[in-house]
Every structure is written in structure tokens, then in C-alpha cells.
Amino acid sequence: MPSDAPAPVPSGGAEPLALYIHWPFCLAKCPYCDFNSHVRDTIPQARFAAALRRELAHEAARLNA
């Protein structure tokens, strides 16, 4: 997250917000999967979750949520 983040975007309350969160860690890679995903023995889920929470808080503040 850059420190020079853009100014908040006014929501105006006109449109609901839809959000897709991709968790890129899988137990196995499905043959049909086209998502950016990784199969690993050890998964840094706590670090990824902490970074995701920080990014969500940043975007919520930016959107005046």
C-alpha cells in the first residue's frame, strides 16, 4: 500500500459494493483452475491474512466506508 494513496472516493450511497477476495493457497491445483494459486507444504496464511486485513482497512478508509 503506497503512502501516497489517492484521495477518498465518494460512494454517494448509490451502488452497493461487491468484493471478491481470492485466497491463493490450495491443497492441490485443480486441472481446470486458471486462478493465480499455489500449492505448498507450508503456507504463510497468517502473514497473508494480516496483509489482507491491512489492505481492506486502507480501502475502506479510502471509500469512506
Wavefront OBJ file of the C-alpha trace (Angstrom):
o trace
v 0.000 0.000 0.000
v 1.635 3.203 -1.075
v 1.806 6.066 1.376
v 0.708 8.456 -1.354
v -2.702 6.804 -1.691
v -5.338 8.502 -3.838
v -7.958 10.697 -2.228
v -11.106 9.018 -0.885
v -13.696 8.105 -3.487
v -17.163 9.363 -2.532
v -19.612 6.471 -2.521
v -22.765 8.564 -2.673
v -24.661 5.516 -1.434
v -25.962 4.834 -4.949
v -24.322 1.477 -5.613
v -23.685 -1.455 -3.282
v -20.095 -2.612 -3.054
v -19.234 -6.096 -4.322
v -15.965 -7.641 -3.222
v -14.132 -10.789 -4.298
v -11.276 -11.975 -2.103
v -9.024 -14.598 -3.631
v -7.187 -16.897 -1.215
v -4.324 -18.214 -3.379
v -3.329 -21.218 -1.265
v -4.686 -24.642 -2.218
v -4.128 -28.196 -1.045
v -3.941 -29.272 -4.693
v -4.066 -27.485 -8.035
v -7.252 -28.329 -9.914
v -6.618 -29.106 -13.603
v -9.259 -26.592 -14.747
v -8.127 -23.765 -12.428
v -6.998 -20.580 -14.153
v -6.562 -18.580 -10.930
v -3.240 -17.470 -9.511
v -2.871 -20.182 -6.861
v -0.008 -22.009 -5.214
v 0.373 -25.465 -3.693
v 2.956 -25.536 -0.919
v 3.889 -27.670 2.057
v 3.873 -24.655 4.366
v 1.515 -21.778 3.796
v 2.127 -18.335 5.327
v -1.606 -17.868 5.909
v -1.204 -15.650 8.986
v 1.050 -13.211 7.100
v -1.262 -13.200 4.083
v -4.335 -12.658 6.301
v -2.647 -9.777 8.155
v -1.715 -8.097 4.873
v -5.254 -8.609 3.580
v -6.729 -7.004 6.719
v -4.406 -4.001 6.306
v -5.378 -3.611 2.656
v -9.100 -3.899 3.445
v -8.788 -1.237 6.164
v -6.901 1.013 3.752
v -9.530 0.637 1.028
v -12.414 1.070 3.491
v -10.909 4.388 4.613
v -10.381 5.412 1.000
v -14.006 4.631 0.159
v -15.251 6.424 3.287
v -16.817 3.167 4.444
l 1 2 3 4 5 6 7 8 9 10 11 12 13 14 15 16 17 18 19 20 21 22 23 24 25 26 27 28 29 30 31 32 33 34 35 36 37 38 39 40 41 42 43 44 45 46 47 48 49 50 51 52 53 54 55 56 57 58 59 60 61 62 63 64 65
